[in-house]
């Protein structure tokens, strides 16, 4: 009997509530018969482990920094690396060649070297045949160096927009050149990868969407249409939540029964709560903090409109979750979002940062329940056809096998 391929997945933090799509992808790949070993540079806190899948992932994941802090583990990895002088020399030269300018950046590169050595030793002992990383920043640097030392080929998923903010620092072109393949989450993402890489490597760039399990998200048949608005995401600058609060204040003036729920947490939470108070929204706005996947699905089943006023995104999985739930979405016309949301068909798209436009669209949607129901159905059809995690896992498994 043929043993399934053993693929290691590496991320900076795992499992994380803001990256549940990675956990879903791992589970979907395992369902396809792949043996997936999860690794993470850092361990996440208990606030990220709200569901059974997250708790199990936290217990079975190999944490690189935690392992590197154990003297016996670090010395074993060093001894193993010294026994491969050619590969060790190539890894050190690669680390020096790809380090960003400056003393501080060089010190960080030395940390990546140590992390890569510990990871490579672990992967070799585990019989791993391929290493895959999500995002193109620090953990991808560790993956590239670990691949050079171990000889295990690596690949990565490219998301954006942060992946494209400092491509020189993170040596995106070099990482693409050395990767077996790059899974780009959208055509926009692939075009940016083409911009920063040699045309000789463009054939490595494949579209593999992040996906959702459509059967997990269903409208609540007992929900009566109303004016419940929902936001889910990290409460940080990139999400543009002040735009949503300003727009909702105007819509609330027209529809006093409208309610806004914000699920998530982050550094801006205190400021956003104070802003909601200054806008006089009172009990009309509720902040819940982080919730588990099942709790999120429950909120989506009972809302009337999903709003995401982001300034920077890839293709937000939370939009897919809302659309899979039959909920119309109001979001911004940026990066890969128009590949998911068709304006006027499955939701509304407005310019980022446009409070007037966002408020007008929000008010229009709250005023026309019949139109929003049609948009919700169109969105549900779109996600089932193009963003099903099982279908995307089949594509990814084929790339691992190629």
C-alpha angles and dihedrals in degrees: 000000000000113000112233118249112270110223124184117214117207128192136160091245128011135216098016129168091226091054104044088136089073091056090048090049092052091050091047092051091051088052087056089058100261120137103228121190113194122218131176134185092221134027117239125226127253092264086074094052102070100131134052093253092051093048091050091048092051090052097048102038121106109232112208100200092045090052093046090056091062107089094211092052093046093048092047091052091047092050091049092049092049087055088063100053096164094051091041091053092049091050092050092048090049091050091051093045094051100040116120119242120275138053095265092052090049090053090051089050089056089054089052089051092055092045090049092051092052091045094047091051091050094047093049092051089049094053094241116177100189138021122211126187132192117225127011103251133083099335089047089056088053090049093050092050093045089052091052092052099041101034089231108138117239137206134177145204115239117210117160161197094096090038088065100042096086107012092158092058093047094040094228094175092053092048092051091048092053098040124097088224141338121226107213115198095214143008088255089055091049091051090054090049088052090051092056100039139065114267087235087073100044091100088068092063111096131176109240113161124215103244147195135217100252092200091063091063120060134150115256104250089210095055114115114215112255139136104288112147121194134197123185122184149081112309096235137119096269093063094063094221094159087065090054093049093049091047093046091051089059093045090047090056088059095040111030090183092063116115131194124205121190116199116194142049139236147132095302097054096101093048092047093051089050090049091052089052092050089051089057094240095136113162091002090082125055129186113202103177120220118345132187124253094261092050091048091051089051092054092047091052091059104040129096101207137017118212127194115168096181125170093198130024144138106215103314113231089205088066088054090051092051093047092047086055090056093251120142113234134219113199145135131287098241140127112325098347095099087059087064105030122049111204112244093006109065096006143317130293123201134175114276114260093015103133093176093051093045092048092048093049092046092051092047092052094047089050096054114051093168092058092046091053090055091048090050092054092048090051092050090053091049094053094046091050101044113010105047108137092217092056091047091048089056089056092047093047089053090054091051090050097046 
